[in-house]
Amino acid sequence: MAEAILKFNLSDPDDRVEFERTSKSLDMALSLWEFGYNTKKGFERELESDEKTTDREFELLDKVYQKFWDILNEHNINIDSIVQ
């Protein structure tokens, strides 16, 4: 069985930042998952319910979310492998 232990000196400011990053990583992953999968659907529903919505607005929404996924890919972040 593989095992890992992370140890931080919370008196050291740099270690404190690393501890905060590590301890909030699941929250960050869940936030990214929520944004990536659920908010786009909500925006699409809002656009679909507004009769003034144009195709351009849907195209812009697609571009924003494509950029989001591109940024995650550039940093080798696979949300599905983190949030299960």
PyMOL Python script that loads the backbone (N, CA, C, O; Angstrom):
from pymol import cmd

cmd.read_pdbstr("""\
ATOM      1  N   MET A   1       0.835  -1.174   0.000  1.00  0.00           N
ATOM      2  CA  MET A   1       0.000   0.000   0.000  1.00  0.00           C
ATOM      3  C   MET A   1       0.886   1.246   0.000  1.00  0.00           C
ATOM      4  O   MET A   1       1.776   1.387   0.839  1.00  0.00           O
ATOM      5  N   ALA A   2       0.635   2.138  -0.940  1.00  0.00           N
ATOM      6  CA  ALA A   2       1.371   3.390  -1.003  1.00  0.00           C
ATOM      7  C   ALA A   2       0.804   4.366   0.021  1.00  0.00           C
ATOM      8  O   ALA A   2      -0.390   4.357   0.322  1.00  0.00           O
ATOM      9  N   GLU A   3       1.676   5.192   0.540  1.00  0.00           N
ATOM     10  CA  GLU A   3       1.267   6.130   1.570  1.00  0.00           C
ATOM     11  C   GLU A   3       2.016   7.429   1.382  1.00  0.00           C
ATOM     12  O   GLU A   3       3.177   7.438   0.972  1.00  0.00           O
ATOM     13  N   ALA A   4       1.340   8.536   1.688  1.00  0.00           N
ATOM     14  CA  ALA A   4       1.987   9.841   1.600  1.00  0.00           C
ATOM     15  C   ALA A   4       1.584  10.663   2.813  1.00  0.00           C
ATOM     16  O   ALA A   4       0.425  10.657   3.230  1.00  0.00           O
ATOM     17  N   ILE A   5       2.540  11.356   3.361  1.00  0.00           N
ATOM     18  CA  ILE A   5       2.281  12.240   4.487  1.00  0.00           C
ATOM     19  C   ILE A   5       2.814  13.616   4.113  1.00  0.00           C
ATOM     20  O   ILE A   5       3.980  13.770   3.752  1.00  0.00           O
ATOM     21  N   LEU A   6       1.952  14.600   4.205  1.00  0.00           N
ATOM     22  CA  LEU A   6       2.347  15.974   3.945  1.00  0.00           C
ATOM     23  C   LEU A   6       2.572  16.664   5.283  1.00  0.00           C
ATOM     24  O   LEU A   6       1.766  16.525   6.203  1.00  0.00           O
ATOM     25  N   LYS A   7       3.663  17.403   5.387  1.00  0.00           N
ATOM     26  CA  LYS A   7       3.998  18.048   6.644  1.00  0.00           C
ATOM     27  C   LYS A   7       4.278  19.521   6.358  1.00  0.00           C
ATOM     28  O   LYS A   7       5.013  19.858   5.430  1.00  0.00           O
ATOM     29  N   PHE A   8       3.676  20.394   7.173  1.00  0.00           N
ATOM     30  CA  PHE A   8       3.827  21.828   6.984  1.00  0.00           C
ATOM     31  C   PHE A   8       4.249  22.484   8.294  1.00  0.00           C
ATOM     32  O   PHE A   8       3.793  22.096   9.370  1.00  0.00           O
ATOM     33  N   ASN A   9       5.112  23.468   8.190  1.00  0.00           N
ATOM     34  CA  ASN A   9       5.466  24.308   9.326  1.00  0.00           C
ATOM     35  C   ASN A   9       4.559  25.535   9.250  1.00  0.00           C
ATOM     36  O   ASN A   9       4.840  26.465   8.494  1.00  0.00           O
ATOM     37  N   LEU A  10       3.486  25.544  10.018  1.00  0.00           N
ATOM     38  CA  LEU A  10       2.484  26.609   9.908  1.00  0.00           C
ATOM     39  C   LEU A  10       2.978  27.943  10.453  1.00  0.00           C
ATOM     40  O   LEU A  10       2.289  28.955  10.322  1.00  0.00           O
ATOM     41  N   SER A  11       4.148  27.960  11.056  1.00  0.00           N
ATOM     42  CA  SER A  11       4.756  29.218  11.484  1.00  0.00           C
ATOM     43  C   SER A  11       5.471  29.903  10.330  1.00  0.00           C
ATOM     44  O   SER A  11       5.721  31.108  10.368  1.00  0.00           O
ATOM     45  N   ASP A  12       5.795  29.135   9.315  1.00  0.00           N
ATOM     46  CA  ASP A  12       6.485  29.668   8.139  1.00  0.00           C
ATOM     47  C   ASP A  12       5.443  30.181   7.147  1.00  0.00           C
ATOM     48  O   ASP A  12       4.564  29.418   6.746  1.00  0.00           O
ATOM     49  N   PRO A  13       5.513  31.443   6.742  1.00  0.00           N
ATOM     50  CA  PRO A  13       4.496  31.993   5.834  1.00  0.00           C
ATOM     51  C   PRO A  13       4.358  31.236   4.512  1.00  0.00           C
ATOM     52  O   PRO A  13       3.246  31.051   4.018  1.00  0.00           O
ATOM     53  N   ASP A  14       5.468  30.804   3.947  1.00  0.00           N
ATOM     54  CA  ASP A  14       5.397  30.054   2.687  1.00  0.00           C
ATOM     55  C   ASP A  14       4.736  28.695   2.889  1.00  0.00           C
ATOM     56  O   ASP A  14       3.920  28.270   2.071  1.00  0.00           O
ATOM     57  N   ASP A  15       5.085  28.019   3.970  1.00  0.00           N
ATOM     58  CA  ASP A  15       4.451  26.734   4.274  1.00  0.00           C
ATOM     59  C   ASP A  15       2.967  26.912   4.568  1.00  0.00           C
ATOM     60  O   ASP A  15       2.151  26.058   4.222  1.00  0.00           O
ATOM     61  N   ARG A  16       2.629  28.013   5.202  1.00  0.00           N
ATOM     62  CA  ARG A  16       1.213  28.284   5.509  1.00  0.00           C
ATOM     63  C   ARG A  16       0.408  28.400   4.217  1.00  0.00           C
ATOM     64  O   ARG A  16      -0.699  27.869   4.122  1.00  0.00           O
ATOM     65  N   VAL A  17       0.963  29.091   3.229  1.00  0.00           N
ATOM     66  CA  VAL A  17       0.294  29.218   1.927  1.00  0.00           C
ATOM     67  C   VAL A  17       0.144  27.846   1.276  1.00  0.00           C
ATOM     68  O   VAL A  17      -0.917  27.524   0.742  1.00  0.00           O
ATOM     69  N   GLU A  18       1.190  27.046   1.319  1.00  0.00           N
ATOM     70  CA  GLU A  18       1.122  25.696   0.752  1.00  0.00           C
ATOM     71  C   GLU A  18       0.071  24.851   1.466  1.00  0.00           C
ATOM     72  O   GLU A  18      -0.651  24.083   0.830  1.00  0.00           O
ATOM     73  N   PHE A  19      -0.013  24.993   2.784  1.00  0.00           N
ATOM     74  CA  PHE A  19      -1.030  24.276   3.547  1.00  0.00           C
ATOM     75  C   PHE A  19      -2.436  24.693   3.113  1.00  0.00           C
ATOM     76  O   PHE A  19      -3.308  23.845   2.922  1.00  0.00           O
ATOM     77  N   GLU A  20      -2.651  25.988   2.959  1.00  0.00           N
ATOM     78  CA  GLU A  20      -3.964  26.488   2.525  1.00  0.00           C
ATOM     79  C   GLU A  20      -4.315  25.959   1.140  1.00  0.00           C
ATOM     80  O   GLU A  20      -5.450  25.546   0.903  1.00  0.00           O
ATOM     81  N   ARG A  21      -3.356  25.969   0.232  1.00  0.00           N
ATOM     82  CA  ARG A  21      -3.587  25.439  -1.121  1.00  0.00           C
ATOM     83  C   ARG A  21      -3.974  23.968  -1.065  1.00  0.00           C
ATOM     84  O   ARG A  21      -4.909  23.530  -1.735  1.00  0.00           O
ATOM     85  N   THR A  22      -3.245  23.222  -0.262  1.00  0.00           N
ATOM     86  CA  THR A  22      -3.493  21.787  -0.163  1.00  0.00           C
ATOM     87  C   THR A  22      -4.837  21.496   0.491  1.00  0.00           C
ATOM     88  O   THR A  22      -5.590  20.642   0.024  1.00  0.00           O
ATOM     89  N   SER A  23      -5.131  22.201   1.561  1.00  0.00           N
ATOM     90  CA  SER A  23      -6.366  21.908   2.291  1.00  0.00           C
ATOM     91  C   SER A  23      -7.614  22.385   1.555  1.00  0.00           C
ATOM     92  O   SER A  23      -8.710  21.901   1.838  1.00  0.00           O
ATOM     93  N   LYS A  24      -7.475  23.315   0.625  1.00  0.00           N
ATOM     94  CA  LYS A  24      -8.621  23.818  -0.138  1.00  0.00           C
ATOM     95  C   LYS A  24      -8.698  23.232  -1.545  1.00  0.00           C
ATOM     96  O   LYS A  24      -9.544  23.649  -2.337  1.00  0.00           O
ATOM     97  N   SER A  25      -7.845  22.288  -1.865  1.00  0.00           N
ATOM     98  CA  SER A  25      -7.807  21.759  -3.234  1.00  0.00           C
ATOM     99  C   SER A  25      -9.112  21.077  -3.634  1.00  0.00           C
ATOM    100  O   SER A  25      -9.542  21.213  -4.780  1.00  0.00           O
ATOM    101  N   LEU A  26      -9.754  20.346  -2.721  1.00  0.00           N
ATOM    102  CA  LEU A  26     -11.022  19.702  -3.067  1.00  0.00           C
ATOM    103  C   LEU A  26     -12.104  20.755  -3.310  1.00  0.00           C
ATOM    104  O   LEU A  26     -12.890  20.631  -4.249  1.00  0.00           O
ATOM    105  N   ASP A  27     -12.146  21.779  -2.478  1.00  0.00           N
ATOM    106  CA  ASP A  27     -13.118  22.860  -2.688  1.00  0.00           C
ATOM    107  C   ASP A  27     -12.917  23.523  -4.049  1.00  0.00           C
ATOM    108  O   ASP A  27     -13.880  23.829  -4.752  1.00  0.00           O
ATOM    109  N   MET A  28     -11.659  23.738  -4.407  1.00  0.00           N
ATOM    110  CA  MET A  28     -11.370  24.342  -5.703  1.00  0.00           C
ATOM    111  C   MET A  28     -11.798  23.419  -6.843  1.00  0.00           C
ATOM    112  O   MET A  28     -12.384  23.871  -7.827  1.00  0.00           O
ATOM    113  N   ALA A  29     -11.507  22.138  -6.709  1.00  0.00           N
ATOM    114  CA  ALA A  29     -11.889  21.184  -7.747  1.00  0.00           C
ATOM    115  C   ALA A  29     -13.406  21.122  -7.891  1.00  0.00           C
ATOM    116  O   ALA A  29     -13.920  21.092  -9.010  1.00  0.00           O
ATOM    117  N   LEU A  30     -14.122  21.102  -6.775  1.00  0.00           N
ATOM    118  CA  LEU A  30     -15.587  21.077  -6.838  1.00  0.00           C
ATOM    119  C   LEU A  30     -16.144  22.353  -7.459  1.00  0.00           C
ATOM    120  O   LEU A  30     -17.129  22.309  -8.196  1.00  0.00           O
ATOM    121  N   SER A  31     -15.520  23.481  -7.166  1.00  0.00           N
ATOM    122  CA  SER A  31     -15.947  24.747  -7.763  1.00  0.00           C
ATOM    123  C   SER A  31     -15.737  24.744  -9.274  1.00  0.00           C
ATOM    124  O   SER A  31     -16.606  25.177 -10.031  1.00  0.00           O
ATOM    125  N   LEU A  32     -14.584  24.257  -9.701  1.00  0.00           N
ATOM    126  CA  LEU A  32     -14.314  24.175 -11.136  1.00  0.00           C
ATOM    127  C   LEU A  32     -15.292  23.222 -11.818  1.00  0.00           C
ATOM    128  O   LEU A  32     -15.779  23.501 -12.914  1.00  0.00           O
ATOM    129  N   TRP A  33     -15.574  22.099 -11.167  1.00  0.00           N
ATOM    130  CA  TRP A  33     -16.521  21.136 -11.723  1.00  0.00           C
ATOM    131  C   TRP A  33     -17.901  21.775 -11.864  1.00  0.00           C
ATOM    132  O   TRP A  33     -18.548  21.641 -12.902  1.00  0.00           O
ATOM    133  N   GLU A  34     -18.344  22.463 -10.828  1.00  0.00           N
ATOM    134  CA  GLU A  34     -19.650  23.132 -10.851  1.00  0.00           C
ATOM    135  C   GLU A  34     -19.708  24.164 -11.982  1.00  0.00           C
ATOM    136  O   GLU A  34     -20.680  24.224 -12.734  1.00  0.00           O
ATOM    137  N   PHE A  35     -18.659  24.966 -12.084  1.00  0.00           N
ATOM    138  CA  PHE A  35     -18.624  25.980 -13.135  1.00  0.00           C
ATOM    139  C   PHE A  35     -18.611  25.325 -14.512  1.00  0.00           C
ATOM    140  O   PHE A  35     -19.369  25.716 -15.399  1.00  0.00           O
ATOM    141  N   GLY A  36     -17.754  24.337 -14.683  1.00  0.00           N
ATOM    142  CA  GLY A  36     -17.582  23.722 -15.994  1.00  0.00           C
ATOM    143  C   GLY A  36     -18.786  22.958 -16.496  1.00  0.00           C
ATOM    144  O   GLY A  36     -19.057  22.938 -17.697  1.00  0.00           O
ATOM    145  N   TYR A  37     -19.510  22.330 -15.587  1.00  0.00           N
ATOM    146  CA  TYR A  37     -20.606  21.469 -16.027  1.00  0.00           C
ATOM    147  C   TYR A  37     -21.999  22.049 -15.808  1.00  0.00           C
ATOM    148  O   TYR A  37     -22.891  21.820 -16.624  1.00  0.00           O
ATOM    149  N   ASN A  38     -22.200  22.781 -14.744  1.00  0.00           N
ATOM    150  CA  ASN A  38     -23.561  23.196 -14.425  1.00  0.00           C
ATOM    151  C   ASN A  38     -23.904  24.638 -14.792  1.00  0.00           C
ATOM    152  O   ASN A  38     -25.032  24.920 -15.197  1.00  0.00           O
ATOM    153  N   THR A  39     -22.954  25.544 -14.657  1.00  0.00           N
ATOM    154  CA  THR A  39     -23.316  26.940 -14.924  1.00  0.00           C
ATOM    155  C   THR A  39     -23.609  27.182 -16.399  1.00  0.00           C
ATOM    156  O   THR A  39     -24.479  27.990 -16.724  1.00  0.00           O
ATOM    157  N   LYS A  40     -22.910  26.509 -17.290  1.00  0.00           N
ATOM    158  CA  LYS A  40     -23.193  26.706 -18.722  1.00  0.00           C
ATOM    159  C   LYS A  40     -24.625  26.286 -19.029  1.00  0.00           C
ATOM    160  O   LYS A  40     -25.330  26.971 -19.771  1.00  0.00           O
ATOM    161  N   LYS A  41     -25.051  25.174 -18.468  1.00  0.00           N
ATOM    162  CA  LYS A  41     -26.425  24.718 -18.694  1.00  0.00           C
ATOM    163  C   LYS A  41     -27.422  25.752 -18.195  1.00  0.00           C
ATOM    164  O   LYS A  41     -28.431  26.012 -18.851  1.00  0.00           O
ATOM    165  N   GLY A  42     -27.145  26.339 -17.044  1.00  0.00           N
ATOM    166  CA  GLY A  42     -28.026  27.367 -16.504  1.00  0.00           C
ATOM    167  C   GLY A  42     -28.083  28.589 -17.398  1.00  0.00           C
ATOM    168  O   GLY A  42     -29.160  29.132 -17.645  1.00  0.00           O
ATOM    169  N   PHE A  43     -26.929  29.026 -17.886  1.00  0.00           N
ATOM    170  CA  PHE A  43     -26.898  30.175 -18.799  1.00  0.00           C
ATOM    171  C   PHE A  43     -27.644  29.863 -20.089  1.00  0.00           C
ATOM    172  O   PHE A  43     -28.374  30.708 -20.606  1.00  0.00           O
ATOM    173  N   GLU A  44     -27.464  28.654 -20.609  1.00  0.00           N
ATOM    174  CA  GLU A  44     -28.164  28.274 -21.831  1.00  0.00           C
ATOM    175  C   GLU A  44     -29.676  28.310 -21.631  1.00  0.00           C
ATOM    176  O   GLU A  44     -30.411  28.780 -22.500  1.00  0.00           O
ATOM    177  N   ARG A  45     -30.133  27.816 -20.493  1.00  0.00           N
ATOM    178  CA  ARG A  45     -31.580  27.856 -20.214  1.00  0.00           C
ATOM    179  C   ARG A  45     -32.086  29.291 -20.149  1.00  0.00           C
ATOM    180  O   ARG A  45     -33.163  29.601 -20.660  1.00  0.00           O
ATOM    181  N   GLU A  46     -31.306  30.165 -19.520  1.00  0.00           N
ATOM    182  CA  GLU A  46     -31.696  31.581 -19.455  1.00  0.00           C
ATOM    183  C   GLU A  46     -31.776  32.185 -20.855  1.00  0.00           C
ATOM    184  O   GLU A  46     -32.727  32.897 -21.180  1.00  0.00           O
ATOM    185  N   LEU A  47     -30.776  31.897 -21.675  1.00  0.00           N
ATOM    186  CA  LEU A  47     -30.782  32.441 -23.038  1.00  0.00           C
ATOM    187  C   LEU A  47     -31.953  31.896 -23.837  1.00  0.00           C
ATOM    188  O   LEU A  47     -32.595  32.630 -24.588  1.00  0.00           O
ATOM    189  N   GLU A  48     -32.230  30.611 -23.675  1.00  0.00           N
ATOM    190  CA  GLU A  48     -33.333  29.993 -24.420  1.00  0.00           C
ATOM    191  C   GLU A  48     -34.690  30.570 -24.023  1.00  0.00           C
ATOM    192  O   GLU A  48     -35.611  30.617 -24.838  1.00  0.00           O
ATOM    193  N   SER A  49     -34.810  31.006 -22.773  1.00  0.00           N
ATOM    194  CA  SER A  49     -36.100  31.542 -22.314  1.00  0.00           C
ATOM    195  C   SER A  49     -36.306  33.004 -22.703  1.00  0.00           C
ATOM    196  O   SER A  49     -37.411  33.532 -22.580  1.00  0.00           O
ATOM    197  N   ASP A  50     -35.250  33.653 -23.168  1.00  0.00           N
ATOM    198  CA  ASP A  50     -35.345  35.057 -23.571  1.00  0.00           C
ATOM    199  C   ASP A  50     -35.511  35.120 -25.086  1.00  0.00           C
ATOM    200  O   ASP A  50     -34.615  34.729 -25.834  1.00  0.00           O
ATOM    201  N   GLU A  51     -36.639  35.604 -25.521  1.00  0.00           N
ATOM    202  CA  GLU A  51     -36.912  35.647 -26.964  1.00  0.00           C
ATOM    203  C   GLU A  51     -36.023  36.628 -27.717  1.00  0.00           C
ATOM    204  O   GLU A  51     -35.988  36.606 -28.948  1.00  0.00           O
ATOM    205  N   LYS A  52     -35.312  37.479 -27.006  1.00  0.00           N
ATOM    206  CA  LYS A  52     -34.413  38.440 -27.660  1.00  0.00           C
ATOM    207  C   LYS A  52     -33.011  37.877 -27.882  1.00  0.00           C
ATOM    208  O   LYS A  52     -32.163  38.538 -28.481  1.00  0.00           O
ATOM    209  N   THR A  53     -32.768  36.670 -27.405  1.00  0.00           N
ATOM    210  CA  THR A  53     -31.455  36.060 -27.526  1.00  0.00           C
ATOM    211  C   THR A  53     -31.110  35.801 -28.989  1.00  0.00           C
ATOM    212  O   THR A  53     -31.934  35.337 -29.777  1.00  0.00           O
ATOM    213  N   THR A  54     -29.868  36.118 -29.318  1.00  0.00           N
ATOM    214  CA  THR A  54     -29.387  35.886 -30.679  1.00  0.00           C
ATOM    215  C   THR A  54     -28.422  34.695 -30.697  1.00  0.00           C
ATOM    216  O   THR A  54     -27.930  34.262 -29.655  1.00  0.00           O
ATOM    217  N   ASP A  55     -28.167  34.186 -31.884  1.00  0.00           N
ATOM    218  CA  ASP A  55     -27.190  33.107 -32.037  1.00  0.00           C
ATOM    219  C   ASP A  55     -25.818  33.556 -31.564  1.00  0.00           C
ATOM    220  O   ASP A  55     -25.038  32.746 -31.063  1.00  0.00           O
ATOM    221  N   ARG A  56     -25.519  34.833 -31.716  1.00  0.00           N
ATOM    222  CA  ARG A  56     -24.223  35.366 -31.308  1.00  0.00           C
ATOM    223  C   ARG A  56     -23.998  35.177 -29.806  1.00  0.00           C
ATOM    224  O   ARG A  56     -22.873  34.920 -29.377  1.00  0.00           O
ATOM    225  N   GLU A  57     -25.047  35.301 -29.018  1.00  0.00           N
ATOM    226  CA  GLU A  57     -24.911  35.126 -27.571  1.00  0.00           C
ATOM    227  C   GLU A  57     -24.576  33.674 -27.233  1.00  0.00           C
ATOM    228  O   GLU A  57     -23.764  33.412 -26.345  1.00  0.00           O
ATOM    229  N   PHE A  58     -25.192  32.744 -27.930  1.00  0.00           N
ATOM    230  CA  PHE A  58     -24.856  31.331 -27.724  1.00  0.00           C
ATOM    231  C   PHE A  58     -23.420  31.055 -28.157  1.00  0.00           C
ATOM    232  O   PHE A  58     -22.706  30.301 -27.496  1.00  0.00           O
ATOM    233  N   GLU A  59     -22.996  31.657 -29.258  1.00  0.00           N
ATOM    234  CA  GLU A  59     -21.629  31.475 -29.735  1.00  0.00           C
ATOM    235  C   GLU A  59     -20.624  32.022 -28.728  1.00  0.00           C
ATOM    236  O   GLU A  59     -19.589  31.406 -28.478  1.00  0.00           O
ATOM    237  N   LEU A  60     -20.932  33.173 -28.157  1.00  0.00           N
ATOM    238  CA  LEU A  60     -20.035  33.772 -27.170  1.00  0.00           C
ATOM    239  C   LEU A  60     -19.957  32.896 -25.917  1.00  0.00           C
ATOM    240  O   LEU A  60     -18.874  32.700 -25.365  1.00  0.00           O
ATOM    241  N   LEU A  61     -21.077  32.380 -25.474  1.00  0.00           N
ATOM    242  CA  LEU A  61     -21.082  31.477 -24.322  1.00  0.00           C
ATOM    243  C   LEU A  61     -20.213  30.251 -24.603  1.00  0.00           C
ATOM    244  O   LEU A  61     -19.431  29.833 -23.749  1.00  0.00           O
ATOM    245  N   ASP A  62     -20.348  29.681 -25.790  1.00  0.00           N
ATOM    246  CA  ASP A  62     -19.513  28.532 -26.167  1.00  0.00           C
ATOM    247  C   ASP A  62     -18.036  28.894 -26.147  1.00  0.00           C
ATOM    248  O   ASP A  62     -17.210  28.097 -25.700  1.00  0.00           O
ATOM    249  N   LYS A  63     -17.693  30.082 -26.626  1.00  0.00           N
ATOM    250  CA  LYS A  63     -16.288  30.510 -26.652  1.00  0.00           C
ATOM    251  C   LYS A  63     -15.731  30.660 -25.246  1.00  0.00           C
ATOM    252  O   LYS A  63     -14.603  30.249 -24.975  1.00  0.00           O
ATOM    253  N   VAL A  64     -16.515  31.244 -24.351  1.00  0.00           N
ATOM    254  CA  VAL A  64     -16.060  31.424 -22.971  1.00  0.00           C
ATOM    255  C   VAL A  64     -15.776  30.068 -22.337  1.00  0.00           C
ATOM    256  O   VAL A  64     -14.737  29.878 -21.705  1.00  0.00           O
ATOM    257  N   TYR A  65     -16.699  29.129 -22.506  1.00  0.00           N
ATOM    258  CA  TYR A  65     -16.501  27.815 -21.896  1.00  0.00           C
ATOM    259  C   TYR A  65     -15.401  27.013 -22.588  1.00  0.00           C
ATOM    260  O   TYR A  65     -14.710  26.229 -21.936  1.00  0.00           O
ATOM    261  N   GLN A  66     -15.234  27.193 -23.868  1.00  0.00           N
ATOM    262  CA  GLN A  66     -14.122  26.525 -24.551  1.00  0.00           C
ATOM    263  C   GLN A  66     -12.796  27.046 -24.016  1.00  0.00           C
ATOM    264  O   GLN A  66     -11.856  26.276 -23.819  1.00  0.00           O
ATOM    265  N   LYS A  67     -12.722  28.354 -23.781  1.00  0.00           N
ATOM    266  CA  LYS A  67     -11.499  28.936 -23.219  1.00  0.00           C
ATOM    267  C   LYS A  67     -11.244  28.389 -21.819  1.00  0.00           C
ATOM    268  O   LYS A  67     -10.101  28.100 -21.465  1.00  0.00           O
ATOM    269  N   PHE A  68     -12.298  28.246 -21.024  1.00  0.00           N
ATOM    270  CA  PHE A  68     -12.184  27.664 -19.688  1.00  0.00           C
ATOM    271  C   PHE A  68     -11.546  26.277 -19.772  1.00  0.00           C
ATOM    272  O   PHE A  68     -10.585  25.986 -19.058  1.00  0.00           O
ATOM    273  N   TRP A  69     -12.086  25.419 -20.650  1.00  0.00           N
ATOM    274  CA  TRP A  69     -11.549  24.057 -20.791  1.00  0.00           C
ATOM    275  C   TRP A  69     -10.128  24.074 -21.353  1.00  0.00           C
ATOM    276  O   TRP A  69      -9.298  23.252 -20.964  1.00  0.00           O
ATOM    277  N   ASP A  70      -9.843  25.010 -22.273  1.00  0.00           N
ATOM    278  CA  ASP A  70      -8.485  25.124 -22.821  1.00  0.00           C
ATOM    279  C   ASP A  70      -7.478  25.460 -21.723  1.00  0.00           C
ATOM    280  O   ASP A  70      -6.387  24.892 -21.676  1.00  0.00           O
ATOM    281  N   ILE A  71      -7.853  26.387 -20.843  1.00  0.00           N
ATOM    282  CA  ILE A  71      -6.958  26.780 -19.751  1.00  0.00           C
ATOM    283  C   ILE A  71      -6.702  25.597 -18.826  1.00  0.00           C
ATOM    284  O   ILE A  71      -5.562  25.356 -18.427  1.00  0.00           O
ATOM    285  N   LEU A  72      -7.748  24.863 -18.486  1.00  0.00           N
ATOM    286  CA  LEU A  72      -7.552  23.680 -17.646  1.00  0.00           C
ATOM    287  C   LEU A  72      -6.625  22.678 -18.329  1.00  0.00           C
ATOM    288  O   LEU A  72      -5.729  22.124 -17.692  1.00  0.00           O
ATOM    289  N   ASN A  73      -6.835  22.447 -19.615  1.00  0.00           N
ATOM    290  CA  ASN A  73      -5.983  21.508 -20.359  1.00  0.00           C
ATOM    291  C   ASN A  73      -4.534  21.975 -20.409  1.00  0.00           C
ATOM    292  O   ASN A  73      -3.620  21.156 -20.312  1.00  0.00           O
ATOM    293  N   GLU A  74      -4.312  23.271 -20.559  1.00  0.00           N
ATOM    294  CA  GLU A  74      -2.941  23.813 -20.587  1.00  0.00           C
ATOM    295  C   GLU A  74      -2.203  23.515 -19.288  1.00  0.00           C
ATOM    296  O   GLU A  74      -0.981  23.374 -19.274  1.00  0.00           O
ATOM    297  N   HIS A  75      -2.955  23.422 -18.203  1.00  0.00           N
ATOM    298  CA  HIS A  75      -2.358  23.169 -16.895  1.00  0.00           C
ATOM    299  C   HIS A  75      -2.512  21.715 -16.452  1.00  0.00           C
ATOM    300  O   HIS A  75      -2.304  21.379 -15.286  1.00  0.00           O
ATOM    301  N   ASN A  76      -2.878  20.865 -17.404  1.00  0.00           N
ATOM    302  CA  ASN A  76      -3.039  19.427 -17.141  1.00  0.00           C
ATOM    303  C   ASN A  76      -4.010  19.142 -15.997  1.00  0.00           C
ATOM    304  O   ASN A  76      -3.770  18.266 -15.166  1.00  0.00           O
ATOM    305  N   ILE A  77      -5.114  19.899 -15.969  1.00  0.00           N
ATOM    306  CA  ILE A  77      -6.149  19.701 -14.963  1.00  0.00           C
ATOM    307  C   ILE A  77      -7.299  18.928 -15.609  1.00  0.00           C
ATOM    308  O   ILE A  77      -7.933  19.401 -16.552  1.00  0.00           O
ATOM    309  N   ASN A  78      -7.546  17.754 -15.092  1.00  0.00           N
ATOM    310  CA  ASN A  78      -8.662  16.929 -15.542  1.00  0.00           C
ATOM    311  C   ASN A  78      -9.648  16.838 -14.389  1.00  0.00           C
ATOM    312  O   ASN A  78      -9.465  16.042 -13.468  1.00  0.00           O
ATOM    313  N   ILE A  79     -10.693  17.655 -14.441  1.00  0.00           N
ATOM    314  CA  ILE A  79     -11.655  17.727 -13.343  1.00  0.00           C
ATOM    315  C   ILE A  79     -12.251  16.361 -13.050  1.00  0.00           C
ATOM    316  O   ILE A  79     -12.425  15.994 -11.888  1.00  0.00           O
ATOM    317  N   ASP A  80     -12.563  15.614 -14.084  1.00  0.00           N
ATOM    318  CA  ASP A  80     -13.201  14.309 -13.879  1.00  0.00           C
ATOM    319  C   ASP A  80     -12.324  13.339 -13.097  1.00  0.00           C
ATOM    320  O   ASP A  80     -12.845  12.467 -12.401  1.00  0.00           O
ATOM    321  N   SER A  81     -11.019  13.471 -13.197  1.00  0.00           N
ATOM    322  CA  SER A  81     -10.136  12.572 -12.448  1.00  0.00           C
ATOM    323  C   SER A  81      -9.967  13.022 -10.999  1.00  0.00           C
ATOM    324  O   SER A  81      -9.507  12.245 -10.162  1.00  0.00           O
ATOM    325  N   ILE A  82     -10.330  14.261 -10.696  1.00  0.00           N
ATOM    326  CA  ILE A  82     -10.203  14.794  -9.340  1.00  0.00           C
ATOM    327  C   ILE A  82     -11.493  14.647  -8.566  1.00  0.00           C
ATOM    328  O   ILE A  82     -11.477  14.317  -7.380  1.00  0.00           O
ATOM    329  N   VAL A  83     -12.618  14.891  -9.232  1.00  0.00           N
ATOM    330  CA  VAL A  83     -13.935  14.830  -8.594  1.00  0.00           C
ATOM    331  C   VAL A  83     -14.616  13.557  -9.079  1.00  0.00           C
ATOM    332  O   VAL A  83     -14.953  13.433 -10.257  1.00  0.00           O
ATOM    333  N   GLN A  84     -14.810  12.637  -8.184  1.00  0.00           N
ATOM    334  CA  GLN A  84     -15.439  11.381  -8.559  1.00  0.00           C
ATOM    335  C   GLN A  84     -16.629  11.091  -7.693  1.00  0.00           C
ATOM    336  O   GLN A  84     -17.286  10.065  -7.870  1.00  0.00           O
TER     337      GLN A  84
END
""", "prot")
cmd.dss("prot")
cmd.show_as("cartoon", "prot")
cmd.util.cbc("prot")
cmd.orient("prot")
